[in-house]
Amino acid sequence: MNINATHTAPAEAPKTTGLVAKIVAKLVADRHSIPLSIALHLVPGGLIVAAYAFIGAPISRAIGAPIFAAWAIGLAIVLFPLWFGLFWLGKQQTGRYTMRGGVVRYRDKPFSRGKITLIGIGFLLYMAIVALALAPLDAFMYDNFFTWVTFEGSGGSGTTYLDAYDMDVIVTTMLICGPFTGFLLPLIEEYYFRGFLLPRLPQLGRWAPLFNTALFAIYHFWAIWTVPSKILFLLPGVWFVWGKHDIRASIWMHPGSALAMTVLGTTAYALGLM
């Protein structure tokens, strides 16, 4: 079976012409140039920082919410339009709003649901355990190299963004933001970074997963000191998706572990355990 079968000619020719058509063709091409790929990886991160600074932070301070909410707002402002952009590209390819038509790849499901569930749970546990184990590395990197980062709430601790607020405010914020930061926004990141960008780096061969993972880690400009740990706990899952062409593995790993950690963290705060 050809697992790339859905990547062939679109069912309906794009209706756009001129400059827009050229942009669409360049974005949905089978190969992105390295400069274009770097830009597509990193520009969203810069936009998130801007959205945080000019929109999210003023709102969270005005309502007395933890600065964690400001980053949730910044992420949502950038990632939701990015997600719509994938659907829009699909419309240019097929005539309807979809992420198919060769836009988001690695969705042909070469593994059975049961097998990919077991594989995904394995990656979920790996990411959660290794991320927690590497927390001291994040603290070391921040304390020794990144204390100049002055975002409010910056620090080596994973709960710094929530510190110094009353428990009820923290729990309320996590309950409101949790469905977004704990699942939906990481899901969008997987569709974009793993389903859209990663398959368009054939010229890098076996280096493509590392390239994609490293740039995804750097894209988190708001926590730049976590780049080494992110590479370590993300790379196995990204490598698997690249090699086996099944994005469900990284969806289990990234949004899945984010959801698990959000539920556990919110529960721990609500019970006064943190």
Protein Blocks (a to p, Z undefined) as FASTA:
>chain_A
ZZklmmmccfbdcfbehjllmmmmmmmpmbdcfklmmmmmmmmmmmmmmmmmmmmmmmmm
mnopafklmmmmmmmmmmmmmmmmmmmmmmmmnopacfeholaghilopacfklmmmmmm
mmmmmmmmmmmmmmmmmmmmmmmmmmmpccehiafbfklmmgoiafklmmmmmmmmmmmm
mmmmmmmmmmmmmmmmmmmmmmnmmmlmmmmmmmmmmmmmmlmmlmmmmmmmmmmmmmmm
mmnopaklmmmmmmmmmmmmmmmmmmmmmnopZZ
